[in-house]
Amino acid sequence: MDHSTDQMSTAKVDLEDADNKDLVERIITRLMDQKEPEVNHVLIQLFPSARTMTLKAVAEDFANKRSGVYNDFFDLVKDTQVNNDIFRALSSADKNPQLIMARKTHDPTRFTLTLTCHRTPFKEFFAECRDITCEDCVSGRITSFMTDNQLSTKPWELKLDRVEDRRIDLCKNCGNLLTSKAKINLQNERVLYECDNCGHKGWTRAK
């Protein structure tokens, strides 16, 4: 299945160019060990003219960290036209070099979710809680707590904490990506920056 390329700029990547080879290796690092549906979605945008089943197979290889995916991806880049904008965005080609040095991997941002149910000690007294396990309640009704008791409110407190594994290339003020135009200074474990979008001067942990 081919994807439309009418509104995009596509071209072959010259892998004889050392800079391009480095950008492809950055993409491989970024795609490795991510979930298959997300990787497949990205590959469809990166290779708009590639066969759907080919991209699905490569996405599965990335998700499972298969040993041959490195060479397979290089072959795919060599033989297939890429969307130039997606290629540059995915490889961080326009990012400040110091950001790339500070972030060798592309770990997903992780969140710790703490959910405390106050009804558990008294669940036999609440009709909506009596015949359901707490695990089923959390997984099935966390976003929409349903009950006939109009005086009932959600029986839990929700606390969300962001842990240390997170992107370092985002402005803490506006949330935009820090590009090569941002003023960046890498000092020990900190990335000091002046955002080129909103002008915010701040810092984030380098690792």
C-alpha positions in Angstrom: 0.0 0.0 0.0 1.4 3.3 -1.0 0.9 6.5 0.9 0.3 9.9 -0.8 3.4 12.1 -1.3 1.6 15.0 -3.0 2.1 17.5 -0.2 5.5 16.5 1.0 9.2 16.7 0.0 10.7 13.2 -0.4 14.2 12.1 -1.4 16.7 9.3 -1.0 19.2 9.7 1.8 22.8 9.6 0.7 24.4 7.2 3.2 27.9 7.9 1.7 27.6 11.2 3.6 28.9 10.6 7.1 26.6 13.3 8.6 23.6 11.5 7.1 24.8 8.2 8.5 25.0 9.7 11.9 21.4 11.0 11.6 20.2 7.6 10.7 21.9 6.1 13.7 20.2 8.7 15.9 16.8 7.6 14.5 17.7 4.0 15.2 18.5 4.9 18.8 15.3 6.8 19.1 13.1 4.0 17.7 14.7 1.1 19.7 12.6 -0.5 22.4 9.5 1.7 21.8 6.0 0.2 21.4 5.2 -1.2 18.0 2.0 0.9 17.2 3.9 4.1 17.9 7.0 3.1 15.9 4.8 1.9 13.0 3.0 5.3 13.0 6.3 7.1 12.8 7.7 4.9 10.1 4.6 5.4 7.9 5.3 9.2 8.1 9.0 8.7 7.5 8.6 6.4 4.5 5.4 7.5 2.8 5.8 5.3 -0.3 6.9 2.1 1.5 4.7 -1.0 1.7 2.6 -1.2 4.8 3.6 -4.7 5.7 7.3 -3.9 5.4 7.0 -1.0 7.9 4.9 -3.2 10.2 7.7 -5.8 10.2 10.4 -3.2 10.9 8.3 -1.7 13.7 7.9 -5.1 15.3 11.7 -5.7 15.1 12.3 -2.4 16.9 9.8 -3.2 19.6 11.4 -6.5 20.2 15.0 -5.2 19.9 15.9 -7.8 17.3 19.5 -8.0 16.4 19.0 -7.5 12.6 16.9 -4.3 12.8 20.0 -2.1 12.6 21.0 -3.4 9.2 17.4 -3.7 8.0 16.7 -0.1 8.8 19.8 1.1 7.0 18.7 -1.0 4.0 15.2 0.6 4.1 16.7 4.1 4.2 19.0 3.3 1.3 16.3 1.9 -0.9 13.3 4.1 0.0 12.5 7.7 -0.3 12.0 9.5 3.0 9.9 12.5 4.0 12.6 15.2 4.5 10.8 17.1 7.2 10.1 13.9 9.2 13.7 12.7 8.7 15.1 15.9 10.1 12.7 16.1 13.0 13.2 12.4 14.0 17.0 12.6 13.8 17.1 15.9 15.7 19.1 17.3 12.8 18.2 20.9 13.7 18.8 20.5 17.4 21.7 22.1 19.4 24.6 19.6 19.3 25.0 19.9 23.1 21.5 18.5 23.6 22.3 15.5 21.5 25.5 14.9 23.5 23.6 15.1 26.8 20.9 12.7 25.7 22.3 9.6 24.2 19.0 7.6 24.4 15.4 8.5 23.8 13.7 7.0 26.9 9.9 7.7 27.1 8.9 10.2 29.8 7.7 8.2 32.8 5.1 9.1 35.3 4.3 7.6 38.7 0.6 7.4 39.4 -0.5 6.9 43.0 -4.2 6.1 43.5 -5.7 5.7 47.0 -9.2 4.3 47.4 -10.8 5.4 50.7 -13.7 3.0 50.4 -11.8 -0.2 50.5 -12.1 -0.7 54.3 -15.9 0.0 54.0 -16.6 -1.4 50.6 -19.4 -3.7 51.8 -21.5 -0.6 52.7 -21.3 0.9 49.2 -23.6 -0.7 46.6 -21.3 0.3 43.7 -18.3 -1.2 45.5 -19.7 -4.4 47.0 -19.5 -6.8 44.1 -16.5 -5.5 42.2 -12.8 -6.0 43.0 -10.7 -2.8 43.5 -8.5 -3.7 40.5 -11.5 -3.9 38.2 -12.8 -0.6 39.6 -9.6 1.2 38.9 -9.0 -0.2 35.4 -12.7 0.0 34.3 -14.0 3.1 36.0 -11.2 5.5 36.8 -12.2 7.9 34.1 -15.9 7.6 34.6 -17.2 6.7 38.0 -20.9 5.6 37.6 -23.3 5.2 40.5 -27.0 5.7 41.2 -26.2 7.5 44.4 -26.3 11.2 43.6 -24.4 12.1 46.7 -21.5 9.9 45.8 -18.3 11.3 44.4 -15.2 9.5 43.1 -13.9 7.5 46.1 -10.2 8.0 45.3 -7.5 10.6 45.4 -5.2 10.8 42.4 -1.6 12.0 42.6 0.7 12.2 39.5 4.4 12.6 39.8 6.9 13.0 37.0 10.0 11.0 37.6 13.6 11.8 36.4 13.4 9.9 33.1 12.1 12.7 30.9 12.9 14.8 27.8 15.5 17.5 28.4 14.9 19.3 25.1 11.7 21.1 26.2 11.3 24.6 27.5 9.7 24.4 30.9 7.8 27.6 30.3 6.1 27.1 26.9 6.8 23.4 26.3 8.3 23.9 22.9 11.3 21.9 21.6 14.6 23.7 22.1 16.1 24.0 18.6 19.6 24.8 17.3 18.6 28.5 17.7 18.2 28.2 21.4 21.1 29.4 23.6 22.3 26.3 25.4 25.0 25.8 27.9 25.8 22.3 29.3 27.2 22.5 32.8 27.8 19.2 34.7 24.3 17.6 35.1 22.4 20.7 33.9 21.3 22.1 30.6 21.0 25.8 30.9 19.0 27.4 28.1 17.3 30.5 26.7 14.2 29.4 24.7 14.2 30.7 21.1 10.4 30.6 21.2 9.3 32.4 24.4 12.7 33.8 25.7 12.4 31.8 28.9 15.7 31.3 30.7 15.8 28.1 32.6 17.5 24.8 33.2 16.8 21.1 33.1 18.6 18.0 34.2 21.0 16.8 31.6 20.4 13.1 32.4 
